[in-house]
Amino acid sequence: MQTTELSKQWIFKNFIQLVSQQEVRESKFAIRVREEMQNLEAQFGENIDLTLSEIHLIACIGDFSPINVTSISEKTGLTKGSITRISKRLLQLKLIKRQQINDNKKEVYYSLTPNGHKVHKIHNRLHHEVEERFMRFLDKYTTEQLAFARTLMQDLAEWDY
């Protein structure tokens, strides 16, 4: 078999492996977040046990507050129904608050409560740590290799397999 075909098969095999490893990595990230959240739970005096979707919604609200459901949906890729469901739980946990701006009763905006800000800071810190480790990992590649990798990643992100 030609070298090009062998390379393609190797890349495909590793692509499948990378996709399946993503679940493990998300799980590890969830564990790290969970450990941090346990410290907060001690401060809050209650179990808040957040999912990654809830944490990412808090992150989006924290980054773009005040923000409405439509904008959250555009920024996160979550459906409006999912956002409504998740936000109800976050409201109950008093991590976010809803408000109406300019007397528009239909338009609801979300922002973080002080406890929501604490969760947002944890999320940002952990993401920053992951990003720093990733950048150090990429240091071993040349500019040309990084340019190729960028093109490949963009193509993979747009590819509908």
C-alpha positions, -999 to +999 in steps of 0.1 A: +000+000+000+012+035-008+027+057+020-001+083+014-028+057+020-011+044+051-008+079+064-045+085+058-054+053+076-032+062+106-047+097+107-082+083+106-074+057+134-060+085+156-089+108+148-113+082+161-091+076+192-090+114+198-128+117+196-133+088+221-106+103+244-126+135+245-151+119+268-124+109+292-109+144+291-142+160+297-147+136+326-113+146+341-122+183+337-155+177+353-137+160+383-114+190+387-144+214+386-163+191+410-134+193+435-134+231+433-172+231+436-170+210+468-150+238+484-177+263+474-204+240+486-189+241+520-191+279+519-227+279+504-239+252+529-256+232+502-249+207+474-248+225+441-235+196+419-233+214+385-231+197+351-206+210+325-235+225+305-245+245+336-210+256+342-206+267+306-238+286+308-225+304+339-193+311+320-212+326+291-234+348+313-203+359+333-184+368+301-213+387+284-236+398+312-263+411+309-272+386+282-305+372+268-314+337+258-310+343+221-275+356+226-266+328+249-278+303+223-257+320+196-226+319+217-229+284+232-247+265+205-273+254+231-310+254+221-332+281+237-351+253+254-320+239+270-310+274+281-344+279+297-342+245+315-306+251+327-313+286+338-343+276+359-319+253+380-292+280+382-319+305+394-330+281+421-293+277+432-291+315+432-261+314+408-277+337+383-305+363+383-329+374+357-338+410+350-358+430+325-343+460+310-361+491+298-395+479+309-396+453+282-415+424+299-408+399+271-370+404+271-352+386+299-316+392+307-293+371+329-264+381+350-244+364+378-250+366+415-220+368+438-219+330+441-222+327+403-192+350+400-172+325+423-182+296+399-172+318+369-138+325+384-132+287+390-142+279+354-119+306+340-090+296+361-093+259+351-097+268+314-066+291+317-046+262+332-056+239+303-048+266+277-014+272+292-006+235+292-018+232+256+003+262+244+034+246+260+025+213+242+024+232+209+058+248+215+075+218+200+061+224+165+075+247+138+055+276+123+049+256+092+036+226+112+013+248+132+000+264+100-008+229+086-024+219+119-045+250+119-058+242+084-064+206+093-083+215+125-104+241+106-113+215+079-122+190+106-144+215+124-163+222+092-164+186+080-197+168+084-189+132+089 
